[in-house]
Amino acid sequence: MDPAQREYLTPREAAQMLGVSPKTVVRWAAERRIPSLVTLGGHRRFKREEIEHLLQRMSEADESS
């Protein structure tokens, strides 16, 4: 399936959307700043909708500052 159509993203895909490193995305998830799921194999996955919402909030914050 095309990554642009998947409902869940890997840390790398989420990081690319947000313009940060994958380690930052994983750290934010550990700090509960970004909701995530942990697979049975122990990997984090991020709901595309949540990442898009965070991206929108980050761009709004940049515009207001």
PDBQT receptor file of N, H, CA, C and O in Angstrom, charges set to zero:
ATOM      1  N   MET A   1       0.853  -1.190   0.000  1.00  0.00    +0.000 N 
ATOM      2  CA  MET A   1       0.000   0.000   0.000  1.00  0.00    +0.000 C 
ATOM      3  C   MET A   1       0.893   1.245   0.000  1.00  0.00    +0.000 C 
ATOM      4  O   MET A   1       1.952   1.270   0.627  1.00  0.00    +0.000 OA
ATOM      5  N   ASP A   2       0.451   2.247  -0.698  1.00  0.00    +0.000 N 
ATOM      6  H   ASP A   2      -0.409   2.227  -1.207  1.00  0.00    +0.000 HD
ATOM      7  CA  ASP A   2       1.164   3.521  -0.790  1.00  0.00    +0.000 C 
ATOM      8  C   ASP A   2       1.213   4.187   0.587  1.00  0.00    +0.000 C 
ATOM      9  O   ASP A   2       0.175   4.312   1.237  1.00  0.00    +0.000 OA
ATOM     10  N   PRO A   3       2.404   4.622   1.053  1.00  0.00    +0.000 N 
ATOM     11  CA  PRO A   3       2.490   5.270   2.379  1.00  0.00    +0.000 C 
ATOM     12  C   PRO A   3       1.581   6.485   2.518  1.00  0.00    +0.000 C 
ATOM     13  O   PRO A   3       1.144   6.800   3.625  1.00  0.00    +0.000 OA
ATOM     14  N   ALA A   4       1.287   7.171   1.421  1.00  0.00    +0.000 N 
ATOM     15  H   ALA A   4       1.642   6.915   0.522  1.00  0.00    +0.000 HD
ATOM     16  CA  ALA A   4       0.429   8.359   1.490  1.00  0.00    +0.000 C 
ATOM     17  C   ALA A   4      -1.015   7.988   1.817  1.00  0.00    +0.000 C 
ATOM     18  O   ALA A   4      -1.799   8.855   2.202  1.00  0.00    +0.000 OA
ATOM     19  N   GLN A   5      -1.379   6.717   1.670  1.00  0.00    +0.000 N 
ATOM     20  H   GLN A   5      -0.742   6.013   1.357  1.00  0.00    +0.000 HD
ATOM     21  CA  GLN A   5      -2.758   6.299   1.907  1.00  0.00    +0.000 C 
ATOM     22  C   GLN A   5      -2.926   5.510   3.198  1.00  0.00    +0.000 C 
ATOM     23  O   GLN A   5      -4.052   5.229   3.608  1.00  0.00    +0.000 OA
ATOM     24  N   ARG A   6      -1.816   5.148   3.846  1.00  0.00    +0.000 N 
ATOM     25  H   ARG A   6      -0.901   5.376   3.513  1.00  0.00    +0.000 HD
ATOM     26  CA  ARG A   6      -1.917   4.360   5.071  1.00  0.00    +0.000 C 
ATOM     27  C   ARG A   6      -2.420   5.208   6.222  1.00  0.00    +0.000 C 
ATOM     28  O   ARG A   6      -2.148   6.407   6.297  1.00  0.00    +0.000 OA
ATOM     29  N   GLU A   7      -3.159   4.569   7.119  1.00  0.00    +0.000 N 
ATOM     30  H   GLU A   7      -3.381   3.596   7.058  1.00  0.00    +0.000 HD
ATOM     31  CA  GLU A   7      -3.709   5.268   8.274  1.00  0.00    +0.000 C 
ATOM     32  C   GLU A   7      -2.659   5.496   9.357  1.00  0.00    +0.000 C 
ATOM     33  O   GLU A   7      -2.733   6.480  10.093  1.00  0.00    +0.000 OA
ATOM     34  N   TYR A   8      -1.673   4.586   9.461  1.00  0.00    +0.000 N 
ATOM     35  H   TYR A   8      -1.612   3.787   8.863  1.00  0.00    +0.000 HD
ATOM     36  CA  TYR A   8      -0.640   4.690  10.497  1.00  0.00    +0.000 C 
ATOM     37  C   TYR A   8       0.725   4.898   9.867  1.00  0.00    +0.000 C 
ATOM     38  O   TYR A   8       1.031   4.337   8.815  1.00  0.00    +0.000 OA
ATOM     39  N   LEU A   9       1.541   5.712  10.524  1.00  0.00    +0.000 N 
ATOM     40  H   LEU A   9       1.293   6.167  11.379  1.00  0.00    +0.000 HD
ATOM     41  CA  LEU A   9       2.867   6.066  10.027  1.00  0.00    +0.000 C 
ATOM     42  C   LEU A   9       3.952   5.516  10.936  1.00  0.00    +0.000 C 
ATOM     43  O   LEU A   9       3.744   5.332  12.135  1.00  0.00    +0.000 OA
ATOM     44  N   THR A  10       5.107   5.259  10.349  1.00  0.00    +0.000 N 
ATOM     45  H   THR A  10       5.276   5.409   9.375  1.00  0.00    +0.000 HD
ATOM     46  CA  THR A  10       6.287   4.888  11.131  1.00  0.00    +0.000 C 
ATOM     47  C   THR A  10       6.871   6.171  11.729  1.00  0.00    +0.000 C 
ATOM     48  O   THR A  10       6.511   7.269  11.303  1.00  0.00    +0.000 OA
ATOM     49  N   PRO A  11       7.759   6.045  12.700  1.00  0.00    +0.000 N 
ATOM     50  CA  PRO A  11       8.413   7.246  13.234  1.00  0.00    +0.000 C 
ATOM     51  C   PRO A  11       9.126   8.043  12.140  1.00  0.00    +0.000 C 
ATOM     52  O   PRO A  11       9.103   9.274  12.166  1.00  0.00    +0.000 OA
ATOM     53  N   ARG A  12       9.748   7.373  11.194  1.00  0.00    +0.000 N 
ATOM     54  H   ARG A  12       9.767   6.373  11.173  1.00  0.00    +0.000 HD
ATOM     55  CA  ARG A  12      10.453   8.068  10.120  1.00  0.00    +0.000 C 
ATOM     56  C   ARG A  12       9.478   8.871   9.254  1.00  0.00    +0.000 C 
ATOM     57  O   ARG A  12       9.757  10.018   8.905  1.00  0.00    +0.000 OA
ATOM     58  N   GLU A  13       8.345   8.273   8.912  1.00  0.00    +0.000 N 
ATOM     59  H   GLU A  13       8.118   7.342   9.196  1.00  0.00    +0.000 HD
ATOM     60  CA  GLU A  13       7.358   8.975   8.080  1.00  0.00    +0.000 C 
ATOM     61  C   GLU A  13       6.772  10.171   8.826  1.00  0.00    +0.000 C 
ATOM     62  O   GLU A  13       6.601  11.245   8.248  1.00  0.00    +0.000 OA
ATOM     63  N   ALA A  14       6.464   9.984  10.114  1.00  0.00    +0.000 N 
ATOM     64  H   ALA A  14       6.604   9.112  10.584  1.00  0.00    +0.000 HD
ATOM     65  CA  ALA A  14       5.929  11.083  10.920  1.00  0.00    +0.000 C 
ATOM     66  C   ALA A  14       6.960  12.198  11.043  1.00  0.00    +0.000 C 
ATOM     67  O   ALA A  14       6.622  13.379  10.956  1.00  0.00    +0.000 OA
ATOM     68  N   ALA A  15       8.217  11.819  11.245  1.00  0.00    +0.000 N 
ATOM     69  H   ALA A  15       8.492  10.860  11.316  1.00  0.00    +0.000 HD
ATOM     70  CA  ALA A  15       9.290  12.808  11.381  1.00  0.00    +0.000 C 
ATOM     71  C   ALA A  15       9.463  13.614  10.105  1.00  0.00    +0.000 C 
ATOM     72  O   ALA A  15       9.681  14.824  10.163  1.00  0.00    +0.000 OA
ATOM     73  N   GLN A  16       9.369  12.962   8.958  1.00  0.00    +0.000 N 
ATOM     74  H   GLN A  16       9.192  11.978   8.911  1.00  0.00    +0.000 HD
ATOM     75  CA  GLN A  16       9.494  13.669   7.686  1.00  0.00    +0.000 C 
ATOM     76  C   GLN A  16       8.375  14.693   7.531  1.00  0.00    +0.000 C 
ATOM     77  O   GLN A  16       8.613  15.803   7.055  1.00  0.00    +0.000 OA
ATOM     78  N   MET A  17       7.174  14.333   7.924  1.00  0.00    +0.000 N 
ATOM     79  H   MET A  17       6.981  13.431   8.310  1.00  0.00    +0.000 HD
ATOM     80  CA  MET A  17       6.054  15.273   7.832  1.00  0.00    +0.000 C 
ATOM     81  C   MET A  17       6.262  16.472   8.752  1.00  0.00    +0.000 C 
ATOM     82  O   MET A  17       5.938  17.602   8.389  1.00  0.00    +0.000 OA
ATOM     83  N   LEU A  18       6.802  16.221   9.942  1.00  0.00    +0.000 N 
ATOM     84  H   LEU A  18       7.066  15.302  10.237  1.00  0.00    +0.000 HD
ATOM     85  CA  LEU A  18       6.943  17.269  10.949  1.00  0.00    +0.000 C 
ATOM     86  C   LEU A  18       8.243  18.056  10.835  1.00  0.00    +0.000 C 
ATOM     87  O   LEU A  18       8.390  19.108  11.456  1.00  0.00    +0.000 OA
ATOM     88  N   GLY A  19       9.180  17.555  10.048  1.00  0.00    +0.000 N 
ATOM     89  H   GLY A  19       9.061  16.700   9.543  1.00  0.00    +0.000 HD
ATOM     90  CA  GLY A  19      10.455  18.249   9.896  1.00  0.00    +0.000 C 
ATOM     91  C   GLY A  19      11.385  18.098  11.083  1.00  0.00    +0.000 C 
ATOM     92  O   GLY A  19      12.177  18.992  11.380  1.00  0.00    +0.000 OA
ATOM     93  N   VAL A  20      11.287  16.958  11.764  1.00  0.00    +0.000 N 
ATOM     94  H   VAL A  20      10.643  16.232  11.523  1.00  0.00    +0.000 HD
ATOM     95  CA  VAL A  20      12.158  16.658  12.898  1.00  0.00    +0.000 C 
ATOM     96  C   VAL A  20      12.773  15.280  12.683  1.00  0.00    +0.000 C 
ATOM     97  O   VAL A  20      12.470  14.617  11.691  1.00  0.00    +0.000 OA
ATOM     98  N   SER A  21      13.626  14.846  13.592  1.00  0.00    +0.000 N 
ATOM     99  H   SER A  21      13.873  15.385  14.397  1.00  0.00    +0.000 HD
ATOM    100  CA  SER A  21      14.237  13.526  13.459  1.00  0.00    +0.000 C 
ATOM    101  C   SER A  21      13.292  12.445  13.995  1.00  0.00    +0.000 C 
ATOM    102  O   SER A  21      12.423  12.732  14.818  1.00  0.00    +0.000 OA
ATOM    103  N   PRO A  22      13.461  11.211  13.529  1.00  0.00    +0.000 N 
ATOM    104  CA  PRO A  22      12.645  10.112  14.075  1.00  0.00    +0.000 C 
ATOM    105  C   PRO A  22      12.825   9.950  15.587  1.00  0.00    +0.000 C 
ATOM    106  O   PRO A  22      11.875   9.595  16.285  1.00  0.00    +0.000 OA
ATOM    107  N   LYS A  23      14.025  10.205  16.097  1.00  0.00    +0.000 N 
ATOM    108  H   LYS A  23      14.797  10.494  15.530  1.00  0.00    +0.000 HD
ATOM    109  CA  LYS A  23      14.250  10.104  17.547  1.00  0.00    +0.000 C 
ATOM    110  C   LYS A  23      13.412  11.133  18.301  1.00  0.00    +0.000 C 
ATOM    111  O   LYS A  23      12.924  10.856  19.397  1.00  0.00    +0.000 OA
ATOM    112  N   THR A  24      13.246  12.312  17.721  1.00  0.00    +0.000 N 
ATOM    113  H   THR A  24      13.643  12.537  16.831  1.00  0.00    +0.000 HD
ATOM    114  CA  THR A  24      12.424  13.342  18.358  1.00  0.00    +0.000 C 
ATOM    115  C   THR A  24      10.971  12.889  18.422  1.00  0.00    +0.000 C 
ATOM    116  O   THR A  24      10.302  13.077  19.438  1.00  0.00    +0.000 OA
ATOM    117  N   VAL A  25      10.488  12.296  17.347  1.00  0.00    +0.000 N 
ATOM    118  H   VAL A  25      11.032  12.143  16.521  1.00  0.00    +0.000 HD
ATOM    119  CA  VAL A  25       9.097  11.810  17.322  1.00  0.00    +0.000 C 
ATOM    120  C   VAL A  25       8.902  10.724  18.375  1.00  0.00    +0.000 C 
ATOM    121  O   VAL A  25       7.894  10.729  19.083  1.00  0.00    +0.000 OA
ATOM    122  N   VAL A  26       9.839   9.803  18.489  1.00  0.00    +0.000 N 
ATOM    123  H   VAL A  26      10.658   9.799  17.915  1.00  0.00    +0.000 HD
ATOM    124  CA  VAL A  26       9.741   8.732  19.484  1.00  0.00    +0.000 C 
ATOM    125  C   VAL A  26       9.803   9.315  20.895  1.00  0.00    +0.000 C 
ATOM    126  O   VAL A  26       9.080   8.867  21.785  1.00  0.00    +0.000 OA
ATOM    127  N   ARG A  27      10.664  10.313  21.101  1.00  0.00    +0.000 N 
ATOM    128  H   ARG A  27      11.251  10.677  20.378  1.00  0.00    +0.000 HD
ATOM    129  CA  ARG A  27      10.757  10.954  22.419  1.00  0.00    +0.000 C 
ATOM    130  C   ARG A  27       9.451  11.653  22.769  1.00  0.00    +0.000 C 
ATOM    131  O   ARG A  27       8.963  11.537  23.894  1.00  0.00    +0.000 OA
ATOM    132  N   TRP A  28       8.876  12.388  21.793  1.00  0.00    +0.000 N 
ATOM    133  H   TRP A  28       9.272  12.481  20.880  1.00  0.00    +0.000 HD
ATOM    134  CA  TRP A  28       7.596  13.051  22.033  1.00  0.00    +0.000 C 
ATOM    135  C   TRP A  28       6.516  12.033  22.385  1.00  0.00    +0.000 C 
ATOM    136  O   TRP A  28       5.671  12.291  23.242  1.00  0.00    +0.000 OA
ATOM    137  N   ALA A  29       6.542  10.885  21.729  1.00  0.00    +0.000 N 
ATOM    138  H   ALA A  29       7.228  10.675  21.032  1.00  0.00    +0.000 HD
ATOM    139  CA  ALA A  29       5.559   9.837  22.038  1.00  0.00    +0.000 C 
ATOM    140  C   ALA A  29       5.770   9.312  23.454  1.00  0.00    +0.000 C 
ATOM    141  O   ALA A  29       4.802   9.091  24.181  1.00  0.00    +0.000 OA
ATOM    142  N   ALA A  30       7.021   9.110  23.849  1.00  0.00    +0.000 N 
ATOM    143  H   ALA A  30       7.808   9.290  23.258  1.00  0.00    +0.000 HD
ATOM    144  CA  ALA A  30       7.327   8.632  25.203  1.00  0.00    +0.000 C 
ATOM    145  C   ALA A  30       6.883   9.648  26.253  1.00  0.00    +0.000 C 
ATOM    146  O   ALA A  30       6.476   9.279  27.354  1.00  0.00    +0.000 OA
ATOM    147  N   GLU A  31       6.967  10.935  25.900  1.00  0.00    +0.000 N 
ATOM    148  H   GLU A  31       7.298  11.236  25.006  1.00  0.00    +0.000 HD
ATOM    149  CA  GLU A  31       6.529  12.010  26.800  1.00  0.00    +0.000 C 
ATOM    150  C   GLU A  31       5.029  12.258  26.695  1.00  0.00    +0.000 C 
ATOM    151  O   GLU A  31       4.493  13.142  27.363  1.00  0.00    +0.000 OA
ATOM    152  N   ARG A  32       4.355  11.479  25.857  1.00  0.00    +0.000 N 
ATOM    153  H   ARG A  32       4.791  10.760  25.315  1.00  0.00    +0.000 HD
ATOM    154  CA  ARG A  32       2.904  11.570  25.630  1.00  0.00    +0.000 C 
ATOM    155  C   ARG A  32       2.485  12.897  25.011  1.00  0.00    +0.000 C 
ATOM    156  O   ARG A  32       1.365  13.364  25.217  1.00  0.00    +0.000 OA
ATOM    157  N   ARG A  33       3.394  13.497  24.252  1.00  0.00    +0.000 N 
ATOM    158  H   ARG A  33       4.304  13.118  24.084  1.00  0.00    +0.000 HD
ATOM    159  CA  ARG A  33       3.061  14.717  23.517  1.00  0.00    +0.000 C 
ATOM    160  C   ARG A  33       2.393  14.385  22.191  1.00  0.00    +0.000 C 
ATOM    161  O   ARG A  33       1.679  15.210  21.621  1.00  0.00    +0.000 OA
ATOM    162  N   ILE A  34       2.633  13.157  21.699  1.00  0.00    +0.000 N 
ATOM    163  H   ILE A  34       3.213  12.487  22.162  1.00  0.00    +0.000 HD
ATOM    164  CA  ILE A  34       2.022  12.660  20.473  1.00  0.00    +0.000 C 
ATOM    165  C   ILE A  34       1.426  11.291  20.792  1.00  0.00    +0.000 C 
ATOM    166  O   ILE A  34       2.134  10.422  21.301  1.00  0.00    +0.000 OA
ATOM    167  N   PRO A  35       0.153  11.080  20.509  1.00  0.00    +0.000 N 
ATOM    168  CA  PRO A  35      -0.420   9.749  20.726  1.00  0.00    +0.000 C 
ATOM    169  C   PRO A  35       0.217   8.735  19.783  1.00  0.00    +0.000 C 
ATOM    170  O   PRO A  35       0.486   9.041  18.621  1.00  0.00    +0.000 OA
ATOM    171  N   SER A  36       0.454   7.538  20.282  1.00  0.00    +0.000 N 
ATOM    172  H   SER A  36       0.235   7.289  21.226  1.00  0.00    +0.000 HD
ATOM    173  CA  SER A  36       1.025   6.493  19.444  1.00  0.00    +0.000 C 
ATOM    174  C   SER A  36       0.521   5.131  19.892  1.00  0.00    +0.000 C 
ATOM    175  O   SER A  36       0.002   4.961  20.995  1.00  0.00    +0.000 OA
ATOM    176  N   LEU A  37       0.692   4.180  19.004  1.00  0.00    +0.000 N 
ATOM    177  H   LEU A  37       1.114   4.318  18.107  1.00  0.00    +0.000 HD
ATOM    178  CA  LEU A  37       0.408   2.778  19.306  1.00  0.00    +0.000 C 
ATOM    179  C   LEU A  37       1.738   2.052  19.289  1.00  0.00    +0.000 C 
ATOM    180  O   LEU A  37       2.666   2.445  18.582  1.00  0.00    +0.000 OA
ATOM    181  N   VAL A  38       1.821   0.989  20.073  1.00  0.00    +0.000 N 
ATOM    182  H   VAL A  38       1.067   0.670  20.648  1.00  0.00    +0.000 HD
ATOM    183  CA  VAL A  38       3.010   0.150  20.038  1.00  0.00    +0.000 C 
ATOM    184  C   VAL A  38       2.583  -1.200  19.477  1.00  0.00    +0.000 C 
ATOM    185  O   VAL A  38       1.661  -1.831  19.992  1.00  0.00    +0.000 OA
ATOM    186  N   THR A  39       3.259  -1.637  18.419  1.00  0.00    +0.000 N 
ATOM    187  H   THR A  39       4.008  -1.124  18.000  1.00  0.00    +0.000 HD
ATOM    188  CA  THR A  39       2.924  -2.909  17.790  1.00  0.00    +0.000 C 
ATOM    189  C   THR A  39       3.362  -4.061  18.689  1.00  0.00    +0.000 C 
ATOM    190  O   THR A  39       4.068  -3.859  19.678  1.00  0.00    +0.000 OA
ATOM    191  N   LEU A  40       2.934  -5.271  18.332  1.00  0.00    +0.000 N 
ATOM    192  H   LEU A  40       2.361  -5.435  17.529  1.00  0.00    +0.000 HD
ATOM    193  CA  LEU A  40       3.345  -6.449  19.086  1.00  0.00    +0.000 C 
ATOM    194  C   LEU A  40       4.862  -6.625  19.056  1.00  0.00    +0.000 C 
ATOM    195  O   LEU A  40       5.442  -7.197  19.979  1.00  0.00    +0.000 OA
ATOM    196  N   GLY A  41       5.494  -6.141  18.008  1.00  0.00    +0.000 N 
ATOM    197  H   GLY A  41       5.023  -5.677  17.258  1.00  0.00    +0.000 HD
ATOM    198  CA  GLY A  41       6.948  -6.215  17.899  1.00  0.00    +0.000 C 
ATOM    199  C   GLY A  41       7.669  -5.101  18.630  1.00  0.00    +0.000 C 
ATOM    200  O   GLY A  41       8.899  -5.057  18.622  1.00  0.00    +0.000 OA
ATOM    201  N   GLY A  42       6.921  -4.185  19.274  1.00  0.00    +0.000 N 
ATOM    202  H   GLY A  42       5.921  -4.220  19.280  1.00  0.00    +0.000 HD
ATOM    203  CA  GLY A  42       7.515  -3.111  20.060  1.00  0.00    +0.000 C 
ATOM    204  C   GLY A  42       7.814  -1.838  19.281  1.00  0.00    +0.000 C 
ATOM    205  O   GLY A  42       8.515  -0.959  19.782  1.00  0.00    +0.000 OA
ATOM    206  N   HIS A  43       7.291  -1.726  18.061  1.00  0.00    +0.000 N 
ATOM    207  H   HIS A  43       6.721  -2.439  17.654  1.00  0.00    +0.000 HD
ATOM    208  CA  HIS A  43       7.526  -0.534  17.243  1.00  0.00    +0.000 C 
ATOM    209  C   HIS A  43       6.375   0.449  17.411  1.00  0.00    +0.000 C 
ATOM    210  O   HIS A  43       5.219   0.053  17.562  1.00  0.00    +0.000 OA
ATOM    211  N   ARG A  44       6.705   1.721  17.382  1.00  0.00    +0.000 N 
ATOM    212  H   ARG A  44       7.644   2.042  17.260  1.00  0.00    +0.000 HD
ATOM    213  CA  ARG A  44       5.669   2.750  17.502  1.00  0.00    +0.000 C 
ATOM    214  C   ARG A  44       5.061   3.052  16.139  1.00  0.00    +0.000 C 
ATOM    215  O   ARG A  44       5.739   3.017  15.112  1.00  0.00    +0.000 OA
ATOM    216  N   ARG A  45       3.779   3.347  16.157  1.00  0.00    +0.000 N 
ATOM    217  H   ARG A  45       3.228   3.376  16.991  1.00  0.00    +0.000 HD
ATOM    218  CA  ARG A  45       3.067   3.786  14.968  1.00  0.00    +0.000 C 
ATOM    219  C   ARG A  45       2.218   4.981  15.360  1.00  0.00    +0.000 C 
ATOM    220  O   ARG A  45       1.701   5.066  16.474  1.00  0.00    +0.000 OA
ATOM    221  N   PHE A  46       2.089   5.910  14.407  1.00  0.00    +0.000 N 
ATOM    222  H   PHE A  46       2.509   5.841  13.503  1.00  0.00    +0.000 HD
ATOM    223  CA  PHE A  46       1.398   7.169  14.662  1.00  0.00    +0.000 C 
ATOM    224  C   PHE A  46       0.238   7.306  13.684  1.00  0.00    +0.000 C 
ATOM    225  O   PHE A  46       0.397   7.076  12.486  1.00  0.00    +0.000 OA
ATOM    226  N   LYS A  47      -0.907   7.674  14.189  1.00  0.00    +0.000 N 
ATOM    227  H   LYS A  47      -1.036   7.861  15.163  1.00  0.00    +0.000 HD
ATOM    228  CA  LYS A  47      -2.069   7.851  13.332  1.00  0.00    +0.000 C 
ATOM    229  C   LYS A  47      -1.849   9.090  12.456  1.00  0.00    +0.000 C 
ATOM    230  O   LYS A  47      -1.550  10.174  12.956  1.00  0.00    +0.000 OA
ATOM    231  N   ARG A  48      -2.000   8.908  11.160  1.00  0.00    +0.000 N 
ATOM    232  H   ARG A  48      -2.243   8.026  10.754  1.00  0.00    +0.000 HD
ATOM    233  CA  ARG A  48      -1.777  10.001  10.200  1.00  0.00    +0.000 C 
ATOM    234  C   ARG A  48      -2.583  11.239  10.588  1.00  0.00    +0.000 C 
ATOM    235  O   ARG A  48      -2.068  12.355  10.522  1.00  0.00    +0.000 OA
ATOM    236  N   GLU A  49      -3.814  11.058  10.984  1.00  0.00    +0.000 N 
ATOM    237  H   GLU A  49      -4.232  10.151  11.038  1.00  0.00    +0.000 HD
ATOM    238  CA  GLU A  49      -4.688  12.176  11.352  1.00  0.00    +0.000 C 
ATOM    239  C   GLU A  49      -4.092  12.989  12.506  1.00  0.00    +0.000 C 
ATOM    240  O   GLU A  49      -4.145  14.218  12.489  1.00  0.00    +0.000 OA
ATOM    241  N   GLU A  50      -3.528  12.310  13.503  1.00  0.00    +0.000 N 
ATOM    242  H   GLU A  50      -3.485  11.311  13.517  1.00  0.00    +0.000 HD
ATOM    243  CA  GLU A  50      -2.924  12.998  14.652  1.00  0.00    +0.000 C 
ATOM    244  C   GLU A  50      -1.693  13.797  14.230  1.00  0.00    +0.000 C 
ATOM    245  O   GLU A  50      -1.486  14.915  14.700  1.00  0.00    +0.000 OA
ATOM    246  N   ILE A  51      -0.878  13.225  13.345  1.00  0.00    +0.000 N 
ATOM    247  H   ILE A  51      -1.047  12.316  12.963  1.00  0.00    +0.000 HD
ATOM    248  CA  ILE A  51       0.331  13.915  12.884  1.00  0.00    +0.000 C 
ATOM    249  C   ILE A  51      -0.060  15.142  12.051  1.00  0.00    +0.000 C 
ATOM    250  O   ILE A  51       0.548  16.204  12.182  1.00  0.00    +0.000 OA
ATOM    251  N   GLU A  52      -1.062  14.992  11.206  1.00  0.00    +0.000 N 
ATOM    252  H   GLU A  52      -1.556  14.129  11.100  1.00  0.00    +0.000 HD
ATOM    253  CA  GLU A  52      -1.521  16.134  10.410  1.00  0.00    +0.000 C 
ATOM    254  C   GLU A  52      -2.063  17.238  11.313  1.00  0.00    +0.000 C 
ATOM    255  O   GLU A  52      -1.840  18.421  11.057  1.00  0.00    +0.000 OA
ATOM    256  N   HIS A  53      -2.772  16.851  12.363  1.00  0.00    +0.000 N 
ATOM    257  H   HIS A  53      -2.954  15.889  12.571  1.00  0.00    +0.000 HD
ATOM    258  CA  HIS A  53      -3.312  17.835  13.314  1.00  0.00    +0.000 C 
ATOM    259  C   HIS A  53      -2.170  18.554  14.041  1.00  0.00    +0.000 C 
ATOM    260  O   HIS A  53      -2.211  19.773  14.207  1.00  0.00    +0.000 OA
ATOM    261  N   LEU A  54      -1.162  17.807  14.470  1.00  0.00    +0.000 N 
ATOM    262  H   LEU A  54      -1.129  16.816  14.335  1.00  0.00    +0.000 HD
ATOM    263  CA  LEU A  54      -0.003  18.410  15.131  1.00  0.00    +0.000 C 
ATOM    264  C   LEU A  54       0.727  19.346  14.182  1.00  0.00    +0.000 C 
ATOM    265  O   LEU A  54       1.146  20.432  14.582  1.00  0.00    +0.000 OA
ATOM    266  N   LEU A  55       0.882  18.940  12.938  1.00  0.00    +0.000 N 
ATOM    267  H   LEU A  55       0.541  18.057  12.612  1.00  0.00    +0.000 HD
ATOM    268  CA  LEU A  55       1.536  19.772  11.937  1.00  0.00    +0.000 C 
ATOM    269  C   LEU A  55       0.784  21.085  11.750  1.00  0.00    +0.000 C 
ATOM    270  O   LEU A  55       1.396  22.146  11.632  1.00  0.00    +0.000 OA
ATOM    271  N   GLN A  56      -0.536  21.011  11.724  1.00  0.00    +0.000 N 
ATOM    272  H   GLN A  56      -1.034  20.149  11.820  1.00  0.00    +0.000 HD
ATOM    273  CA  GLN A  56      -1.353  22.218  11.599  1.00  0.00    +0.000 C 
ATOM    274  C   GLN A  56      -1.158  23.131  12.805  1.00  0.00    +0.000 C 
ATOM    275  O   GLN A  56      -1.012  24.343  12.648  1.00  0.00    +0.000 OA
ATOM    276  N   ARG A  57      -1.154  22.554  14.011  1.00  0.00    +0.000 N 
ATOM    277  H   ARG A  57      -1.273  21.569  14.138  1.00  0.00    +0.000 HD
ATOM    278  CA  ARG A  57      -0.945  23.360  15.223  1.00  0.00    +0.000 C 
ATOM    279  C   ARG A  57       0.430  23.996  15.220  1.00  0.00    +0.000 C 
ATOM    280  O   ARG A  57       0.579  25.147  15.628  1.00  0.00    +0.000 OA
ATOM    281  N   MET A  58       1.445  23.258  14.761  1.00  0.00    +0.000 N 
ATOM    282  H   MET A  58       1.323  22.323  14.430  1.00  0.00    +0.000 HD
ATOM    283  CA  MET A  58       2.805  23.802  14.732  1.00  0.00    +0.000 C 
ATOM    284  C   MET A  58       2.895  24.961  13.730  1.00  0.00    +0.000 C 
ATOM    285  O   MET A  58       3.566  25.956  14.004  1.00  0.00    +0.000 OA
ATOM    286  N   SER A  59       2.235  24.847  12.588  1.00  0.00    +0.000 N 
ATOM    287  H   SER A  59       1.690  24.038  12.366  1.00  0.00    +0.000 HD
ATOM    288  CA  SER A  59       2.299  25.937  11.601  1.00  0.00    +0.000 C 
ATOM    289  C   SER A  59       1.518  27.151  12.090  1.00  0.00    +0.000 C 
ATOM    290  O   SER A  59       1.912  28.285  11.818  1.00  0.00    +0.000 OA
ATOM    291  N   GLU A  60       0.409  26.931  12.811  1.00  0.00    +0.000 N 
ATOM    292  H   GLU A  60       0.089  26.010  13.031  1.00  0.00    +0.000 HD
ATOM    293  CA  GLU A  60      -0.343  28.048  13.373  1.00  0.00    +0.000 C 
ATOM    294  C   GLU A  60       0.483  28.777  14.438  1.00  0.00    +0.000 C 
ATOM    295  O   GLU A  60       0.440  30.004  14.532  1.00  0.00    +0.000 OA
ATOM    296  N   ALA A  61       1.228  28.019  15.233  1.00  0.00    +0.000 N 
ATOM    297  H   ALA A  61       1.263  27.023  15.157  1.00  0.00    +0.000 HD
ATOM    298  CA  ALA A  61       2.078  28.627  16.256  1.00  0.00    +0.000 C 
ATOM    299  C   ALA A  61       3.187  29.440  15.616  1.00  0.00    +0.000 C 
ATOM    300  O   ALA A  61       3.539  30.510  16.112  1.00  0.00    +0.000 OA
ATOM    301  N   ASP A  62       3.750  28.934  14.500  1.00  0.00    +0.000 N 
ATOM    302  H   ASP A  62       3.464  28.064  14.097  1.00  0.00    +0.000 HD
ATOM    303  CA  ASP A  62       4.791  29.684  13.789  1.00  0.00    +0.000 C 
ATOM    304  C   ASP A  62       4.245  30.987  13.215  1.00  0.00    +0.000 C 
ATOM    305  O   ASP A  62       4.920  32.016  13.240  1.00  0.00    +0.000 OA
ATOM    306  N   GLU A  63       3.029  30.937  12.704  1.00  0.00    +0.000 N 
ATOM    307  H   GLU A  63       2.481  30.101  12.684  1.00  0.00    +0.000 HD
ATOM    308  CA  GLU A  63       2.412  32.136  12.112  1.00  0.00    +0.000 C 
ATOM    309  C   GLU A  63       2.123  33.196  13.162  1.00  0.00    +0.000 C 
ATOM    310  O   GLU A  63       2.222  34.391  12.881  1.00  0.00    +0.000 OA
ATOM    311  N   SER A  64       1.767  32.772  14.367  1.00  0.00    +0.000 N 
ATOM    312  H   SER A  64       1.687  31.802  14.595  1.00  0.00    +0.000 HD
ATOM    313  CA  SER A  64       1.403  33.742  15.411  1.00  0.00    +0.000 C 
ATOM    314  C   SER A  64       2.630  34.342  16.103  1.00  0.00    +0.000 C 
ATOM    315  O   SER A  64       2.510  35.357  16.789  1.00  0.00    +0.000 OA
ATOM    316  N   SER A  65       3.782  33.745  15.938  1.00  0.00    +0.000 N 
ATOM    317  H   SER A  65       3.880  32.920  15.381  1.00  0.00    +0.000 HD
ATOM    318  CA  SER A  65       4.969  34.281  16.631  1.00  0.00    +0.000 C 
ATOM    319  C   SER A  65       5.781  35.200  15.756  1.00  0.00    +0.000 C 
ATOM    320  O   SER A  65       6.803  35.727  16.196  1.00  0.00    +0.000 OA
TER     321      SER A  65
